[in-house]
Amino acid sequence: MAAAVLLVPLGLLSWLLRLPPRAPTPEVGFEHLVVVANVSLLALLVAIFVARAALQQKAYRALLVALGFLSMSGFFSVHALATPGIILPPSGVTFSGGTYHDEHGAASVLGISAYLSLLVPALFFSSRYLPLNWRPSKMLMTRARVIVALIAAILIAYGVLGLGAPNTVALLPLLQPPFVYIAAGLSVALLLFAAWRQSLELLASRLPMQAAQVAAFLLLADAQVAMVISPIWSLAWWEYHVLMLAAVTAALCTLFIELDRRRGFERFVSPAVVERVMSGEVIRMGGERRTVTILFGDLRGSTALAEKLAPDAVVGVLNSYVGTMAQCVFDQGGILDKFLGDGLMAIFGVLPDPSHGAAAAARTALEIRTAIAQLNQDREARGEPRVGFGVGIHTGEVVLGAVGLPQRSDYTAIGDTVNTASRLESLCKEYHVESIISGDAAALLDQAAFSLKRLGAAAIRGKEHELEVFTLAAEA
């Protein structure tokens, strides 16, 4: 299929190149404006929807796709508005011997915008597959918003310069050999790389949307080839516009499918885990036995609050604290199993992890400590009482699966490991600590990364033998 998507447009291109080019009449210019404007509008819609979802879900790899389509929309819209006789004067351009000769600068803006509309997106699309740490963080969120704003500002500045002072853009030698061939070759190479990496995710996930993304990247590579070898205003030159329209349409359809699937997955898991699942890693909803880490978190003093405060105030406090705990779970890639009134249960290690999720659960406990300390500091400043918490962590074998009705189900863990983690959380009161970690979980932690304090052996209700227990002192 990929070979057909790549080769069929090239075969059509070879046939169209034999036909003579049409003269650039006002009617042809208007047609060009309409086609390119529609491509730009569709690319902008893709960019807005993907960027909005990516920022909300903290899916930063997807944000690079949004930036790719945003840059495509910006540069291609300038390409549309630079159509001779629309905003800029009719062009006095000639093309001979592989070299452009531009009298008014309009053709340079037209051509440079066309090449940038594929080269810059290709850079963003291929960057998505770099082996970087995409784990959500506040700093990454801030940087992501700044980058989006910066790219938008650059596109606006380019549009103002290109349409307001086209002769300035015409001074750039980007449409002369060898620059034009280097830019085109780089675009094709990056788009083929993105298609190849996306095809690996397709083989792992078997999701139709992955196939649509592969097709979109291949169509854009075909468009770049058609752009660089086709005479202006020829039917072959028009083919690259049609290929870009097809690629953006495929991406838009893919977007709606992916967002729908993401919404389904996010009932169970964090955005980081969703991103891995959409890339081909498997979570079996039907049921399986796995060694994972279970975390129970519970607030202290919430009962006393309920007796002193109005009902809406109690709910507000609980939402603030429990919501903070849940966000810490998501930030470490955990799966939120359920809310338990003034607490929660979370699962770590469902996706491959050498520590079976113990390290992520321990980092979550430390994040909860820091976040709740900040909440308590704010409450004390307002003269309100502090709210404590307790966390229990245990690693062991469970049965994982989606339990419930087809319309409403929960991805949950069942087994003695769950009961043990819950009882460890209850022991926090007895030992007067904020966290208790079982020996099974502690044995999987890197001692250089976590400072553990041994509490001794504790009797756990329902278990024959005592369990070694530890508490998290602080990060080393």
DOTI-403095 format. One record per residue (C-alpha): z, x, y; residue in three letters. Coordinates in steps of 0.02 Angstrom, whole numbers, plus 50000, padded with zeros to 5 digits. Example, Ala and Ser with C-alpha at 12.3 -4.5 7.8 and 13.67 -1.06 7.14 Angstrom:
BEGIN
503905061549775ALA503575068449947SER
***
This chain:
BEGIN
500005000050000MET500465013950121ALA498815022650085ALA497865006550124ALA498805004050289VAL498385021850337LEU496595023350275LEU495825006050307VAL495995007250499PRO495285024950491LEU493805018550391GLY493505004850519LEU493655017850657LEU492305028750579SER491125013750580TRP491555008550759LEU491245026150823LEU489395023750781ARG489245009350903LEU488815012951086PRO490225010851215PRO490214996251337ARG490154998851524ALA491844995551609PRO491474978851696THR492834968851789PRO492894956851641GLU493224971151520VAL494584977851635GLY495434960851639PHE495354959751449GLU496154976951439HIS497544971751557LEU497944956151455VAL497954965051285VAL499004979851342VAL500204968751440ALA500514958351284ASN500854973951181VAL502054980151315SER502954963451322LEU503174962651133LEU503794980651130ALA505034976351268LEU505674961451168LEU505924972651016VAL506834985451123ALA508004972651203ILE508464963951041PHE508714980150944VAL509694988551085ALA510824973451108ARG511184972150921ALA511384991050902ALA512654992351043LEU513624977250982GLN513624983350802GLN513795001850848LYS512255005550743ALA511675020750839TYR510235025350723ARG509495008250762ALA509725011950948LEU508465026150934LEU507185013550871VAL507585002751024ALA507335017651140LEU505675021151055GLY505035003751089PHE505765003851265LEU504805019651307SER503235012351226MET503414996651331SER503685006551492GLY502245018951473PHE501045005951403PHE501404993851545SER500915007651668VAL499365010151561HIS498984991651584ALA499264991551772LEU498225007351791ALA496684998051727THR495305002251854PRO495074988851984GLY496734979951952ILE498004989252060ILE497165006152073LEU495395008052140PRO493915007852021PRO493895024551935SER492605037851966GLY493005045951801VAL491765054651688THR492075061751516PHE490985076051456SER491225090951344GLY492965085051297GLY493525085851480THR494025072051602TYR493435072451783HIS494435060151887ASP494005056052068GLU495445044352117HIS496795048551988GLY496765031251910ALA495995037251748ALA497285051051733SER498695038451748VAL497795027451621LEU497575041551496GLY499235050551516ILE500185034051501SER499245030251341ALA499735046851261TYR501535045651319LEU501655027951250SER501505035351075LEU502205053051092LEU503895048251167VAL504205033851044PRO503725045550900ALA505095057550958LEU506385043550956PHE505805036150791PHE505875052950701SER507565057450779SER508305042650689ARG508225052450526TYR509115068050586LEU510655072050479PRO511895069150620LEU513605061050620ASN513235043050673TRP515045037350648ARG515515025450791PRO516645032250927SER517055027851106LYS516215043751168MET514625039851070LEU514625022051138MET514765028551318THR513395041251291ARG512275028251211ALA512405016751362ARG512085031251481VAL510545036751382ILE509825019051383VAL510065017951572ALA509325035351597LEU507765031551495ILE507515015251590ALA507685024651757ALA506425037951702ILE505165024551652LEU505355015551819ILE505155031951914ALA503595036251815TYR502855019151850GLY503185020752037VAL502435038252042LEU500925034051932GLY500445018252023LEU500975023652197GLY500305041452196ALA499035042652054PRO498285058752121ASN499955067252092THR499895062651908VAL498075068151903ALA498635085951942LEU499475086951771LEU498305095051644PRO498905083651504LEU497195076051475LEU496325092851456GLN496165102751295PRO497215109351212PRO498635098651282PHE497885082151229VAL497635088151050TYR499385095751039ILE500155079451102ALA499115068850983ALA499455080250835GLY501315080250870LEU501345061250884SER500435059150718VAL501555071750630ALA503155063550693LEU502555046050650LEU502035051350475LEU503735059750453PHE504615043650508ALA503525033550388ALA503935045450245TRP505805044750277ARG505735025950295GLN504785024850131SER506235033850044LEU507405020350110GLU506155007350050LEU506185014649874LEU508095014349875ALA508334996949949SER506744987449900ARG506944977350060LEU505364969650136PRO505894974750310MET505844993150259GLN504034990750205ALA503624982850374ALA504384997850465GLN503365009850360VAL501794999850402ALA502224999950588ALA502405018950592PHE500775021450497LEU499835009450610LEU500465018950763LEU499865035350684ALA498155027350659ASP498195021550840ALA498505039250899GLN497015045750800VAL495895031950869ALA496485035451045MET496085053951043VAL494355053350964ILE493655037251040SER492605036651200PRO493405025951336ILE492915007451332TRP492055009251163SER492474997051023LEU493325011450932ALA494415013951087TRP494884995551080TRP495424997650899GLU496925008150948TYR497534994151062HIS497394981750918VAL498304993750801LEU499734995350925MET499814976450940LEU499904974950750ALA501264988250739ALA502344980150872VAL502124962950793THR502664969850624ALA504174977950707ALA504644961550792LEU504574951950628CYS505574965850544THR506884964650680LEU507274946350649PHE507404949150461ILE508554964150484GLU509694955550609LEU509864940650493ASP510334952150347ARG511534961950457ARG512434946150508ARG512674941950325GLY513344959150281PHE514484960250432GLU515564946250366ARG516164959350243PHE515924976750311VAL515894987650466SER514294991650561PRO514325009450491ALA514335002850314VAL512984989950356VAL511875004050418GLU512095013450252ARG511774997850150VAL510194993950249MET509635011850213SER509715008850026GLY511505012049969GLU512094998249855VAL513594986549864ILE513624975349711ARG514154957949761MET514164951549582GLY515674961649523GLY516034979349466GLU517484990749424ARG517755004649551ARG519085016949604THR519425013249787VAL520825014249913THR521704998449972ILE522594997450140LEU523804983850192PHE524364982950373GLY525704971450441ASP526554968750609LEU528434969850632ARG529354957750744GLY527994944550751SER529184931250684THR530384934250828ALA528924933050950LEU528414916350877ALA530154909450915GLU530154915551096LYS528374912951155LEU527234897951177ALA526004895251034PRO524484901151132ASP525434916751188ALA525904920651006VAL524104919150951VAL523554930151096GLY524774943851048VAL524284942950864LEU522434943650907ASN522734958851015SER523704968750884TYR522834962950725VAL521144964450811GLY521574982350857THR522024986150676MET520394978450615ALA519374988850739GLN520215004550672CYS519674999450497VAL517874997050555PHE517865013450651ASP518245022650488GLN516925013350387GLY518135002050294GLY517814984450230ILE518944971050304LEU519444960650154ASP520464947350243LYS521664943550384PHE523424939150329LEU524174930150478GLY525004944850564ASP524174958050455GLY522634962550357LEU521954969950196MET520554982850195ALA519544992050063ILE518935010050078PHE517795020049965GLY516605006249911VAL515155017849955LEU515145035449878PRO516605045849941ASP517425061149857PRO519155054849906SER518775036949849HIS519165031350026GLY520905039150036ALA520435050550182ALA519655036250281ALA521165025150248ALA522345038850307ALA521315041550465ARG521395022850493THR523295023150483ALA523335037050613LEU522135027550726GLU523205011850709ILE524725022050760ARG523855028350917THR523085011550964ALA524675001450941ILE525675014451037ALA524495011451184GLN524674992551167LEU526564994251165ASN526535005451317GLN525554992051412ASP526764978451353ARG528294988451405GLU527524991051578ALA527474972051593ARG529274970351532GLY528754963551361GLU529504969251194PRO528654981751079ARG527834976550917VAL527974988050767GLY526864989450614PHE526844995650436GLY525405002150329VAL525335004050140GLY523955014150055ILE523585015949869HIS522085022349769THR521625015449599GLY520405005149498GLU519984987449553VAL518694974049519VAL517554971749671LEU516464956849706GLY516064941749814ALA517204927149770VAL516994909349831GLY515544897449861LEU513724901849896PRO513954895350074GLN515624904050104ARG516224918850004SER517304934250030ASP517004951749965TYR518684956249891THR519614967849772ALA520664961549626ILE521894971249520GLY523564980049509ASP523004992649641THR522974978649769VAL524724972749724ASN525394990449730THR524664993649904ALA525444977549967SER527154982449899ARG527024999749975LEU526764991650144GLU528374981750118SER529304998050082LEU528965003950260CYS530454993550316LYS531585001350185GLU531095019150228TYR530985015750416HIS529235023350429VAL527565016850492GLU526555021650338SER526815024350153ILE525495032450044ILE525585032949855SER525505049449763GLY523815044249690ASP523075042749865ALA523985058049933ALA523275068849794ALA521515065249860LEU521905070350040LEU521475087150115ASP523145095050156GLN522365104450301ALA521825088150383ALA523385077550355PHE525235081450369SER526155072250230LEU528025070550211LYS528705066650038ARG529885051850034LEU530335053049850GLY530065041549702ALA530095022849734ALA530285008549612ALA528834996549631ILE529074978649573ARG527984975249422GLY527764993549373LYS528725002149233GLU528805019349314HIS529295024649487GLU527925029949606LEU527905045549713GLU527745040449896VAL527335049750056PHE527185045850240THR525955052250369LEU526855063450492ALA525345067750600ALA523645075850592GLU523745094350558ALA
***
